[in-house]
Amino acid sequence: MPEYAILILPSANRVYTETSSRLLCAELTVFGETVLSADVADVGVRTIGGAEYVTFTASSTLTGDDVAALSNLSSAYVLFEVEGELLRPLTLAPRDRFDSDLLTIQKYTGKTNELFTKLLLNLTVLATDRPRALLDGHLHVLDPLCGRGTTLNQAMMYGYDATGLDVDGKDFDAYQQFIKTWLRTKRIKHTADATSLRRNKVRLGRRLDISYAATKEEYKAGDTRTLTYLNCDTLHTDELLRRGSADVVVTDAPYGVQHGSRTQDAGLARSPRDLLAAAVPVWTRVLRTGGALGISWNTHVITRAELAAILAKAGLTVREGGPYEGLAHRVDQAIVRDVLVATK
């Protein structure tokens, strides 16, 4: 059987680099189960010439479509076909519509590693009833706890529509400043409108609506994508978005700081555990049948079994076993991050 080796993309985060090979093994296995024409086996980590590679065998030679799919693996740097003691590079062609600085320019404490964000989005899209949308489809991505927009930016890279919600006004301001500046600097045709966000005459917060296209030709032809950021409590999600309008819900949940709604009488009131119990049913109502939800969280805050029970109670089917059991990893001494993917 043909053998292949993937050189890992270095991460600016040392801790993530140490675990990325194991995460890539799980991600690669899911790719093999969903969008590759060949069956993938013998997935593992091997040192070749002093560098660490993820290696695997395939039931048949990878096709051009297979290589195109693997080009979107979150931590893939170079893909080789193994020929005896030699490595023959295969040309990768990732789906990315924009320069990588869309994901890497923003630097701030608590930023989710962009390679992990890509992995989370990949796994969630592959769990839907349209897994090949990862390669050439058009989806609507919802991040209901979007912070400073790493998931929104990854959705842009793939050419998807994206909607984010977050209650933190400082994150909203920071993202608005970043994305407007980035679009202008890159000379990307777009419109951007910031307005007050109201529901039934009640002011909930603010909103940013952006319409853009990757090329001037696409913009002129009306082939645009939308990016919306709603600065409000995530529990308003199903009031502000149509039911069944999101193809995927992808979010990195709070790791332990208080996060919730602002009221006149109190500040941020809900713990991450309480937030997820209240919010998952709300998010699920916005998710279309056949869509998927992917969530990462700190296992010190809520156990995997507890979160899986919340997802199941909301009517979602959690993906269990195999690669989905090998995604837990340490972020720092206080955070062990895990991933659950569930379908509706």
N, C-alpha and C positions, 0 to 999 in steps of 0.2 A: 504494500500500500504506500502511496506517496506520503512523504513526511515533510512537515513545514515547521518553521521557527519564527517567532515574533520577538523582535528586539523591543524592549520596554521603553516608552517615552519617559525621560527623566522628569520628575516633578520638582517644583520649587520647594515643596513641603517634604522634608526628609522622612517624617513618620509615614506619610502616604506612599512615598517611594518604596519604603520597606515592605508595605503590604500590597502594593499595586499588582504584583505578579499573581498572587493568590486570587485577587478580585478579578483580574483579567481571565484567569482560568474558568471561573464561574461564568463570566460574561460570554466567553468564547463558546462554552457548552450550550448556552441558550441560543446563540446565533446558529449553532449547528442543528439545534432542534427545531428552528423556525424558518430561517431564510436561506440556508445553504442547500445546494443540490446534492452535496456529498455528505455522508455521515461522518461525524467527527469522533475520534476515539483517542485513547492514550494521552489525554491532556495533562500536562505537567510542567514543572519548572526544571530547567537544566542550565548549567554553566558551560558556555562554549567560548574558548579563547579568553577567559577571564570575565566575560560579560554574562549577565543573566537573561535567559530567553524563556518564553513560554512555547513549548513544542507540542505538536499533535500530529496524528495521522488522519488521512481522509480515505474514504472508501473508493474514491476516484479522483483524478486530477481536478484541481479547482478550476472552475470556469471563470470567464471574465466577470460574470455577474457575482460569482462567489468572492472574487478579489475585491470587487466594488463594495460588497457588503462588509467584508472584513476591514476595509479602509476606514470604517466608522467606529471600530472598536475604540473604547475610551483612551486606552494607554498604548495603543499600537504605534510604534515609531517606524519600523521597517519590517516587511514581511519577506521571508526567504523560503524558497523550496530547497530542501536538503538533498544534495546529490553526493552520496558517499561522505567524504570529509569536507566537501565544498558547500557553500551557501550561495544560491542564485537569487538575487533580489527580484521581487515582483513589484511592478509599479502600482503604488496606492493612489486612489483617486477619491478622497473623502468628499462627502456631500457639501461641505462648508461653502456658504455663499459669500462670506465676508472674511476679512483678515482676522487672524487669531487674537489681535489686541482687543477686539470686542470683549473677549473673555478674560484677558490677562491684565489690562491696564488698571482696573480698580484694585486697590490694595487697602485693606482695613481689617481691624481685629474681628475675628469671628467669621470671616468670609469662608463659605463652603468651597473646598477645592474644586476647581473647574473640571478636572478630569473625573472626579467623583460625580459631579452634577451630570456630566455627559453619560456616565455609566448608568445612573439612576434613570435618566430619560430613555436611554436605549432599552433597558430591561422592561420599562413600563410600556413603551410602544410595541415591543416584541410580544408582549402578553395580550395585546388587543386582537380583535378578529381581523385586523388589517396589518399584520407585522411588516409587510413589504413597504408600508408607508415610511419606514425608516430609510428606505433607499430613494423613493421617488414620489411619495405621496404628499398630500397637503392636509395637515391636522390642526386642530385647535388645542393648545396646551394651556392648562390652568395651574398656576402655582398660588394657592390660597394663603401662603405664608412666605411671600416672595422676598422680603428683606430688601437688599440692594440689587436684586434682579439677575443673579447668575443664571437661574433657570430661564428667565425671559430671554437673556442673551443667547443661550444655547439654542432655544427654539428659533430665534432669528437666524442663527447659523444654518439651521436645517431648512429654512424657508417656511416655517410654520407660523400661524397666527398664535399670539400669546396674550394671556390675561393674568395679571398678578394682583393680589390683595395684601396689604399690610397696614397695621394700625399705627405704626411708628412714623410720625411726621418727618423726623430727621432722615430716615431711610428714603422716604418719598422724595424729599428735597434733593438728597445726594444723587439718587438715581436719575431724577429729572435733569439735573445739571449735567451729569455724565453723558446720558444718551443723546441729549440735544447737541452737546459739544462734539461728541463722537460723530454723529450724523453730518454735522456741518463740516467738520474737519475732513471727513472722507468724501465730501461732496456727493452724498447720497440724496437723491430726490425724495422729499418727504414733506408732510405737513404735521404740525404738532400743536395741540390745543390743550391748555390746562384750565380747568373749570371747577366750580363747586359741585360736589356730589350730593344730590338730594333724592330722597325717597318719600313720597306722600307729604311733600312740603317740609320735611324734616331734613336738616343738614346732617349728613353722615360723615362728611370729610371732603376730600378733593379727588379729582381724577385727571389723568393724563392720557390723551388719545393721540396715537401716532399712526399715520398711514405712510408706507414707504415701499420702495422697490429696489432690488439689488442692482438694476441697471436703468439707465435713462430710457432705453427702448421699452422695457417692461412698464415703467411708470407711465410713459406716454400712451401705451396700449391699454392702460387700466389694470395691468396684472400686478396688483399691489397686495401687501400683507398688512395686518393690523397688529399693533402693540398697545395694550391698555393697562394702566396701573391705577388701581382704586385704593386710595388711602383711607381705609376704614376697617372696622371689625370684620374678621373673617366669617363670623356667624351671619352676616348679611349676604353671603355669597349667593344663596338661592333666591334672594329677593332682587338681586342686581343682574344675574345672568339667567338666560332661558334654561329651563330644565332640559337635560339631555344635549346641551350645546357643546360640551367639552368632550373631546376624544380621549384625552388622558389628563389625570390630575397627578402632578408631581410636586413633592414638597419635602424640604428638610426641616423637620419639626424642631422647636426650641429645645435646647439641651439641658435646661434647668432653671434659667432665669424666668421670672414671671412674665407672662405674655397673655394679653387678653384685651378686653374692651375698655375704652375710656368713658367714664360717666361724669356727671357733674359732682357726684359725691365721693368718687373713689378713683384711684389711678388704675394701673394694670392689676387686675384682680384674680385672674385664673392661673393655676399652675399648669404646666405642660400636660400632665395627666388629665386634668379636668377639661382642658381645652380640646384635646383629641377626642375625648368621650362626647363632648358637645358638638364638635365641628365635623367629624367624619360623616354622620348622617346628612348634614347640610351639603357637604361636598359631593356626596354620592348622588343626591338629587340632581345635581348639575351634570353629572357624568352620563354619557349616553350608554344604552344597552350595547354590549360588545366592547365597550371601552375598558380602560384599566387605571388603577390607582397605584402609584409607587410612593412609598414614604420611608424616609430614613429618620432615625431617632436615637436618643441616648438610652441604652438599656438600663442605666442606673436610675432612670426616672420612671420607666414603666417596662415591665418584662415583655418579651416576645409573645408569650401566651396571652397576656392581658390585652395587648394591642391587636393580636389576631382575633380575639373574641369581640373586640369593638368593631372591627371590620366585618366580621361575619354577622354580627347583630344588625349592621347597616345593609345587609343583603349582598355583600361581596364574597367572592370565592377566593381564598388565599392560596397562592401557589406554594406548595410544600415540597420538600425533598430535593435531592440532587443539588444542582447549583444554587438553589435558593437558600440552602442551609449553610453556605460557606461565605456569607457576605459580611459577617460581623468583624469589626476591626477597631483597634484602639486609635483614638484621635489625640488624646492626652491622658494624663493620670485620672481625670475626673469624667472622661467621656469614652465609652465604648459604643461605637455607632453600628447599627444593624439596619437591614433593609427588609421591608415586606412589600410584595407585589400582589395585587388582588384584582380580579376581573368582575365586571358587572354583567 
